[in-house]
Amino acid sequence: MRAYTGFAQVYDLFMDNVPYEEWEVYVTGLLQEYGVKDGIVLDLGCGTGKMTRLLQKRGYDMIGVDSSEEMLQAAMEQGAEGILYLCQDMREFELYGTVAAVVSICDAINYILEEDELREVFALVNNYLDPGGIFIFDLNTLYKYEMVLGDTVICENRESGSFIWENYYHKAEQINEYDLTLFVREEGELYRKYQETHYQRGYDLEDIRRLLQEAGMEFVTFYDAFTKEAPGGDSQRIYVIAREFGKRGIKQA
């Protein structure tokens, strides 16, 4: 079942607890620390474009890639001047040239369920980065899926819509499944019902390091989200930084 169809209409409504402005400050700080102070930045899995627009305000020339037409439509309705949005699957995205950096925020990478496909995503990122370009992405951790989300039900009701989130964690496969039932207000007292099923995969950090290197990238570091500290056993979200390798003629350690 294709994800982010009906949910796209109310995504920002129900994600208003995410402090995107604070996340953008953290991401921008990382970009600048690694020398990306301007230029073209790709937001991979951009969704409704909140981070894309915030980074544009920081002076970056932004490209947003997402596989959901509905999410991109919502992004463009909120102002797309100067931003190039492309409806593409991150497992096979194509750009017109290279970019200074790629960012992928809000666990978009967790939607890649197979190691071979994730390796291909990393290889494509490496291919489209400028020499020495930076890749910054976040991940929900195995700890979060197993110990925080687990098998739970989350419900929320608002005037514009409501949802029921039924979460299941399949430990053997490291797959987190959540079934969404949404009721989106259309006119008056009329609500339209949508149902979607989403799957995300948790990855061991050493597997992420290995896949980056197998894809040709240079692994740089892991951070516990929004800090400069190493991830701990109870970290729920981690940030990964990698660098383009192959266009500079240097060897990995």
C-alpha positions in Angstrom: 0.0 0.0 0.0 1.5 3.3 -1.0 2.3 5.6 1.9 1.6 9.3 2.4 -1.5 9.6 0.3 -4.4 10.7 2.6 -1.9 11.3 5.4 -0.2 14.0 3.3 -3.2 16.2 3.7 -2.9 16.3 7.5 0.8 15.5 7.9 1.9 19.0 9.0 -1.2 19.2 11.3 -0.2 16.1 13.2 3.5 16.7 13.1 3.3 20.2 14.6 5.1 18.8 17.7 8.3 18.3 15.7 10.5 21.4 16.3 11.7 21.8 12.7 13.2 25.2 13.4 15.5 23.7 16.1 16.3 20.7 13.9 17.3 23.1 11.1 19.7 25.0 13.4 21.4 21.7 14.3 21.6 20.6 10.6 22.8 24.0 9.4 25.5 23.9 12.1 26.7 20.6 10.9 26.7 21.7 7.3 28.7 24.8 8.1 31.1 22.8 10.4 31.9 20.6 7.4 32.4 23.6 5.0 29.0 23.8 3.3 28.1 27.4 3.8 26.2 27.9 0.5 25.6 26.1 -2.8 23.0 23.4 -3.8 21.7 21.1 -1.1 19.4 18.1 -1.8 16.7 17.3 0.8 16.2 13.6 0.2 12.7 12.4 1.3 11.7 16.0 1.7 8.0 15.3 2.5 6.0 18.5 2.7 9.2 20.6 2.4 9.4 22.1 5.9 13.1 21.5 6.2 13.6 22.3 2.6 12.1 25.8 3.0 14.0 26.5 6.3 17.3 25.6 4.6 16.5 27.8 1.7 16.0 30.7 4.1 19.5 30.0 5.3 20.7 30.8 1.8 21.1 27.3 0.3 19.8 26.5 -3.2 17.4 23.7 -2.5 16.2 20.6 -4.3 13.6 18.4 -2.7 13.1 14.8 -3.7 10.2 12.6 -2.5 8.3 9.7 -3.9 4.9 10.9 -2.8 3.1 13.2 -5.2 0.7 14.2 -2.5 3.4 15.3 -0.1 5.1 17.3 -2.9 1.8 18.9 -3.8 1.5 20.0 -0.1 5.0 21.3 -0.3 4.4 23.4 -3.4 1.2 24.8 -2.0 3.2 26.3 0.9 5.5 28.2 -1.4 8.0 26.6 -3.9 9.6 29.7 -5.4 13.3 28.9 -6.0 13.0 25.3 -4.9 13.1 22.4 -7.4 10.9 19.6 -6.3 11.3 16.2 -8.0 8.9 13.3 -7.6 11.4 10.4 -7.5 12.1 7.3 -5.4 15.3 7.8 -3.4 16.4 4.3 -4.5 16.8 5.5 -8.1 16.8 9.3 -8.0 18.5 11.3 -10.7 19.8 14.9 -10.6 21.0 17.2 -13.4 24.4 17.7 -11.7 26.2 17.4 -8.4 25.3 19.1 -5.1 27.3 20.4 -2.2 25.4 18.4 0.4 22.6 15.9 0.8 20.4 15.9 3.9 17.7 13.4 4.8 15.8 14.2 8.0 12.9 12.8 10.0 13.8 9.1 9.5 13.2 9.0 5.7 16.2 6.5 5.5 14.4 4.1 7.8 11.8 3.5 5.0 14.5 1.6 3.0 13.9 -1.9 4.2 16.6 -3.9 2.4 20.4 -3.6 2.8 21.0 -3.8 -1.0 18.6 -1.0 -1.6 20.1 1.2 1.2 23.5 0.6 -0.3 22.2 1.8 -3.6 20.8 4.9 -2.0 24.2 5.6 -0.5 25.9 5.0 -3.8 23.6 7.4 -5.6 24.2 10.1 -2.9 28.0 9.6 -3.4 27.6 9.9 -7.2 25.7 13.2 -7.0 27.8 14.9 -4.3 30.5 17.4 -5.2 34.1 16.2 -4.5 34.3 16.0 -0.7 30.5 16.8 -0.4 28.7 16.0 2.9 25.8 13.6 3.5 23.8 14.2 6.8 20.9 11.9 7.7 19.1 10.7 10.8 17.7 7.4 11.8 15.3 6.0 14.3 17.2 3.5 16.4 16.5 -0.2 17.2 16.0 0.9 20.8 13.2 3.3 19.8 11.4 0.8 17.8 11.6 -2.0 20.3 11.5 -0.2 23.7 9.6 3.0 23.0 7.2 2.3 20.1 6.9 -1.5 20.4 3.3 -2.8 20.2 1.3 0.3 21.0 -1.8 2.3 19.8 -1.6 6.1 19.5 -4.7 8.2 18.8 -5.2 11.9 18.2 -8.3 13.9 17.4 -8.4 17.4 16.1 -11.0 19.5 14.4 -9.4 19.1 11.0 -8.9 15.4 11.3 -8.0 12.5 13.5 -5.8 9.4 13.3 -5.3 6.0 14.9 -1.8 4.7 14.8 -1.5 0.9 15.5 2.2 0.1 15.9 3.8 -3.4 15.7 7.5 -4.1 16.0 8.8 -7.3 14.4 12.1 -7.9 16.2 13.5 -10.8 14.1 13.3 -8.7 10.9 13.9 -5.4 12.7 10.9 -4.0 10.9 8.5 -1.5 12.5 5.0 -1.6 11.0 2.4 1.0 11.7 -1.2 1.0 10.4 -2.7 4.4 10.1 -6.5 5.1 10.0 -7.2 8.7 9.2 -10.3 10.8 9.1 -9.7 14.0 7.2 -12.3 16.8 7.3 -13.5 17.9 3.9 -16.7 20.0 4.1 -18.9 20.8 7.0 -19.3 17.7 9.1 -18.1 15.3 6.3 -14.9 13.3 7.0 -13.2 11.1 4.5 -11.5 7.9 5.8 -8.0 6.9 4.6 -6.0 3.8 5.6 -2.3 3.4 5.1 0.4 1.0 6.2 3.9 2.2 6.8 7.1 0.1 7.3 10.4 1.2 8.6 13.5 -0.7 9.4 15.9 -0.2 12.3 19.6 -0.7 11.5 22.6 -1.5 13.7 25.1 1.4 13.5 27.9 -0.8 12.4 25.8 -2.0 9.5 25.2 1.6 8.5 29.0 2.3 8.6 29.6 -0.9 6.5 26.9 0.0 3.9 28.3 3.5 3.5 31.8 2.2 2.9 30.5 -0.6 0.5 28.7 2.2 -1.4 32.0 4.1 -1.8 31.4 6.7 0.8 33.7 7.9 3.6 32.1 7.4 7.0 32.7 10.4 9.3 30.8 10.0 12.5 27.6 9.2 14.4 26.0 11.6 16.9 23.2 11.2 19.4 20.6 13.5 17.8 21.0 17.2 18.4 24.2 16.8 20.3 27.9 16.2 19.5 27.9 13.1 21.8 28.3 9.5 20.7 25.1 7.5 20.6 24.2 5.5 23.7 22.3 2.4 24.2 19.1 4.4 24.9 19.5 6.8 22.0 16.2 7.1 20.1 17.4 9.1 17.1 21.0 9.3 15.7 22.6 11.5 13.1 25.1 10.1 10.6 27.7 12.1 8.7 29.4 10.8 5.7 31.6 12.3 2.9 31.8 11.9 -0.8 34.6 9.6 -1.8 36.0 8.7 -5.2 36.3 12.1 -6.9 39.2 13.3 -4.8 41.7 10.5 -5.3 42.2 9.7 -1.6 42.1 6.5 0.3 39.7 5.5 3.1 41.2 4.5 6.4 
